Amino acid sequence: MRVVFSRNGDGRVSVIYPVETAINPKTGKIFTIEEIAKKDVPTGLKYKIVEDSEIPDDQTFRDAWRVDLADLTDGVGE
C-alpha cells in the first residue's frame, strides 16, 4: 500500500512508501497504513491510500503525475 497526497494543492502527487516494519511506540505493534498516513502526511492535507499497482513503475515523468483532489478521501494528515 502507498499513500498519495498533493503537497502544493495543485494536483501534483507526493507518494509515501511506508516502511512496513516500523513499530508504533504507543502500541508496540507495527504501524498500520492509516497510522502512517495520519502521522506522515503534512497537517491538514487530504490523502488517499492506494494499492502499489496504482503507482507507475516508470518514474521518468514522476513530476507530471497528477491526482484529482476530490479523490483524496481517506483522511487528513495530523
C-alpha positions as CSV (number, residue, x, y, z in Angstrom):
1,M,0.0,0.0,0.0
2,R,1.0,3.6,-0.7
3,V,-0.2,7.0,0.5
4,V,-0.7,9.7,-2.1
5,F,-1.4,13.4,-1.4
6,S,-0.9,16.8,-3.1
7,R,1.6,18.8,-1.1
8,N,1.0,22.0,-3.1
9,G,-2.7,21.6,-3.6
10,D,-2.2,21.8,-7.4
11,G,-2.8,18.1,-8.1
12,R,0.9,17.1,-8.3
13,V,1.3,13.9,-6.4
14,S,3.5,13.1,-3.5
15,V,3.8,9.4,-2.6
16,I,4.7,7.9,0.8
17,Y,6.4,4.5,0.5
18,P,6.0,3.2,4.1
19,V,8.4,1.0,6.0
20,E,6.3,-1.9,6.8
21,T,8.3,-3.0,9.9
22,A,8.3,0.3,11.8
23,I,7.0,-0.1,15.4
24,N,4.5,2.3,16.8
25,P,5.9,3.2,20.2
26,K,2.3,3.9,21.5
27,T,1.0,0.4,20.7
28,G,4.2,-1.7,20.5
29,K,2.8,-3.0,17.2
30,I,3.7,-2.4,13.5
31,F,2.2,0.9,12.3
32,T,-0.9,0.4,10.2
33,I,-1.1,2.2,6.8
34,E,-3.7,4.5,8.3
35,E,-1.4,5.4,11.2
36,I,1.4,6.1,8.8
37,A,-0.7,8.3,6.6
38,K,-2.0,10.4,9.6
39,K,1.4,11.0,11.0
40,D,3.4,11.4,7.8
41,V,1.1,13.4,5.6
42,P,1.5,17.1,6.4
43,T,-1.1,18.6,8.8
44,G,-4.4,19.5,7.1
45,L,-3.6,17.8,3.8
46,K,-6.0,15.2,2.4
47,Y,-4.7,11.8,1.3
48,K,-5.7,8.5,-0.3
49,I,-4.4,5.0,0.4
50,V,-3.8,3.1,-2.8
51,E,-2.6,-0.3,-4.0
52,D,1.1,-0.5,-5.1
53,S,-0.1,-1.2,-8.6
54,E,-1.7,2.2,-8.9
55,I,1.7,3.9,-8.7
56,P,3.5,3.7,-12.1
57,D,6.7,1.7,-12.2
58,D,8.4,4.1,-14.6
59,Q,9.3,7.2,-12.7
60,T,10.8,9.0,-15.6
61,F,7.9,11.5,-15.6
62,R,7.0,11.4,-11.9
63,D,6.9,15.2,-11.8
64,A,4.0,15.1,-14.2
65,W,1.9,12.7,-12.0
66,R,-1.4,14.3,-11.0
67,V,-4.3,13.4,-8.8
68,D,-7.8,14.8,-8.7
69,L,-8.0,16.5,-5.2
70,A,-11.6,15.3,-4.9
71,D,-10.3,11.7,-4.9
72,L,-8.2,12.3,-1.7
73,T,-10.9,10.9,0.6
74,D,-9.2,8.5,3.1
75,G,-8.2,11.1,5.7
76,V,-6.3,14.2,6.6
77,G,-2.8,14.5,7.9
78,E,-2.4,15.3,11.6
